[in-house]
Amino acid sequence: MQHSKASKSGEGTLYGAKITGGGSGGTVCVIGRNSLKSSEQILEIQRRYKAATGYLPILFEGSSPGAGRFGYLKIHRRNPPKQN
């Protein structure tokens, strides 16, 4: 969907997207405002993709609190053993 001045309104917007997946089928992560308008736009993109390709993309949504809540693992590099 084309970016437009109307999409800058406070009525729900999609801010951008990132294609990822490492060549294994692909995933598109869409960042947007949590609103009904944004959901409708995502469903329209899904409909257009199906019309263009014949494939219906699977949609899932949500996020986790991430490392801020769950913590993280810090890996320290060891010095290699000295060779005689």
C-alpha positions as CSV (number, residue, x, y, z in Angstrom):
1,M,0.0,0.0,0.0
2,Q,1.3,3.4,-0.9
3,H,2.4,5.8,1.9
4,S,0.2,8.9,1.9
5,K,-0.3,12.0,4.0
6,A,-3.5,10.5,5.2
7,S,-1.5,7.7,6.8
8,K,0.1,10.2,9.2
9,S,-3.2,10.8,11.0
10,G,-3.8,9.6,14.5
11,E,-6.4,7.1,13.2
12,G,-4.0,4.2,13.0
13,T,-1.0,3.9,10.8
14,L,1.5,1.4,9.5
15,Y,5.0,2.8,10.0
16,G,7.0,0.4,7.9
17,A,7.9,-3.2,7.2
18,K,11.0,-5.4,7.1
19,I,11.4,-8.5,5.0
20,T,13.3,-11.2,6.8
21,G,13.6,-15.0,6.8
22,G,17.1,-15.8,5.5
23,G,15.9,-17.2,2.2
24,S,13.7,-19.8,3.8
25,G,10.3,-18.7,2.7
26,G,10.3,-15.2,4.2
27,T,8.5,-13.2,6.8
28,V,7.4,-9.6,6.7
29,C,7.4,-7.7,10.0
30,V,5.0,-4.8,9.8
31,I,5.3,-2.1,12.5
32,G,2.2,0.0,13.2
33,R,-0.1,1.6,15.6
34,N,-2.3,-0.9,17.6
35,S,-5.7,0.1,16.1
36,L,-8.6,-1.2,14.1
37,K,-7.5,0.9,11.1
38,S,-4.1,-0.7,11.1
39,S,-5.6,-4.2,11.3
40,E,-7.9,-3.3,8.4
41,Q,-4.9,-2.2,6.3
42,I,-3.0,-5.4,7.1
43,L,-6.0,-7.5,6.0
44,E,-6.2,-5.5,2.8
45,I,-2.5,-6.2,2.1
46,Q,-3.2,-9.9,2.7
47,R,-6.1,-9.8,0.3
48,R,-4.0,-8.1,-2.4
49,Y,-1.1,-10.5,-2.0
50,K,-3.6,-13.5,-2.4
51,A,-5.0,-11.8,-5.5
52,A,-1.6,-11.3,-7.0
53,T,0.1,-14.6,-6.1
54,G,-2.7,-17.1,-5.3
55,Y,-1.1,-17.7,-1.9
56,L,-2.9,-16.6,1.3
57,P,-0.2,-15.4,3.8
58,I,-0.6,-16.4,7.4
59,L,-0.9,-13.5,9.8
60,F,0.1,-13.5,13.4
61,E,0.6,-10.6,15.7
62,G,2.0,-9.6,19.1
63,S,5.2,-9.2,20.8
64,S,7.0,-10.3,24.0
65,P,8.5,-8.0,26.6
66,G,11.9,-9.2,25.3
67,A,15.2,-9.2,27.0
68,G,14.2,-6.4,29.3
69,R,11.9,-8.7,31.2
70,F,13.3,-12.2,30.5
71,G,17.0,-11.3,30.8
72,Y,19.8,-12.3,28.5
73,L,22.8,-14.6,28.3
74,K,26.2,-12.9,28.2
75,I,28.9,-15.0,26.5
76,H,32.5,-14.3,27.5
77,R,35.3,-15.4,25.1
78,R,38.0,-17.4,26.8
79,N,41.6,-16.9,26.0
80,P,42.9,-19.8,23.9
81,P,45.2,-22.2,25.8
82,K,48.9,-21.4,25.4
83,Q,50.7,-23.8,23.1
84,N,54.1,-25.2,24.1
